[in-house]
């Protein structure tokens, strides 16, 4: 995880993190791109042929979180290329990801988590 590749913004009801993705920055496989230390969750990008094909969420003890339908709010764009969401019941939060990448693998991953 390279801290220079993400941008953080805190809004009234959620924290928004944008992770810049650059073609060739990661080889094929599963790579951590962001960690929420308070929740003990790591977000991974699944890379195939240089492109993000999925995003997963894993707990500190190695459990893969099962996705739920993404929430709809003004920042969540229903027409984004790909979306995932996860419930964090112990923290009464929902985390969701959207990724916007072109055919060369350039773009970004948006992460939203409820705060407060």
C-alpha positions in Angstrom: 0.0 0.0 0.0 1.5 3.3 -1.1 0.1 6.2 0.9 1.0 8.6 -1.9 -1.5 6.9 -4.1 -4.7 7.8 -2.1 -6.6 10.9 -1.2 -8.9 11.2 1.9 -11.9 13.3 2.4 -14.3 13.3 5.3 -17.9 14.2 4.6 -20.8 14.5 7.1 -21.9 10.8 7.0 -18.9 9.0 5.5 -15.2 9.0 4.8 -14.2 8.9 1.2 -10.8 7.6 0.0 -9.7 7.7 -3.6 -6.8 5.4 -4.6 -5.1 6.2 -7.9 -4.4 3.2 -10.0 -1.7 3.2 -12.7 -1.2 0.7 -15.4 1.6 -1.7 -14.6 1.9 -0.6 -10.9 0.8 -4.0 -9.8 1.3 -7.5 -11.3 -1.5 -9.9 -11.7 -2.8 -11.2 -8.4 -4.4 -9.8 -5.2 -2.8 -6.6 -3.8 -3.7 -4.6 -0.7 -4.6 -1.0 -1.6 -6.0 0.5 1.6 -6.4 -0.5 5.2 -9.0 0.7 7.8 -7.2 0.2 11.1 -10.2 1.0 13.3 -12.3 -1.6 11.6 -9.5 -4.1 11.0 -10.3 -4.3 7.3 -7.9 -4.4 4.3 -9.2 -3.6 0.8 -7.5 -5.6 -1.9 -7.5 -5.1 -5.7 -7.7 -8.2 -7.8 -5.5 -7.6 -10.9 -5.7 -9.6 -14.1 -3.8 -8.6 -17.3 -2.9 -5.3 -15.6 -6.5 -4.3 -14.8 -8.6 -4.3 -11.7 -11.3 -6.9 -12.1 -12.6 -7.0 -8.5 -12.1 -5.5 -5.1 -12.2 -7.6 -1.9 -12.4 -6.8 1.8 -10.5 -9.0 4.3 -10.5 -8.8 8.1 -7.2 -8.7 10.1 -7.7 -12.4 11.0 -7.9 -13.3 7.3 -11.6 -13.7 6.8 -12.9 -12.6 3.4 -16.1 -10.5 3.8 -19.0 -11.4 1.7 -20.3 -8.6 -0.5 -23.8 -7.1 -0.1 -25.8 -4.9 -2.6 -24.1 -1.5 -2.7 -26.0 1.4 -1.0 -27.5 4.2 -3.1 -26.6 7.8 -2.1 -25.5 10.9 -4.0 -21.8 9.9 -4.0 -22.5 6.3 -5.1 -22.8 6.3 -8.9 -25.0 3.5 -10.2 -23.3 3.7 -13.6 -19.7 3.2 -12.3 -17.9 0.3 -14.0 -17.9 -2.0 -11.0 -19.1 -1.8 -7.4 -18.9 -3.8 -4.2 -20.2 -3.3 -0.7 -19.7 -5.0 2.7 -21.5 -4.8 6.0 -19.3 -4.2 9.1 -21.9 -5.2 11.8 -19.5 -4.9 14.7 -19.0 -1.3 13.8 -22.5 -0.6 12.5 -21.0 0.6 9.2 -21.3 -0.2 5.5 -18.2 0.0 3.3 -18.5 0.2 -0.4 -16.1 0.5 -3.3 -16.5 1.7 -6.9 -13.7 1.5 -9.5 -13.3 3.7 -12.6 -10.6 2.4 -14.9 -10.1 2.7 -18.6 -9.0 -0.1 -20.9 -5.4 0.5 -20.1 -5.8 0.2 -16.4 -5.5 3.9 -15.6 -8.1 5.4 -13.2 -9.0 5.1 -9.5 -10.8 3.2 -6.8 -13.3 5.1 -4.6 -13.9 3.8 -1.1 -16.8 5.0 1.1 -17.3 4.1 4.8 -19.9 5.4 7.2 -18.5 7.5 10.1 -20.0 8.9 13.3 
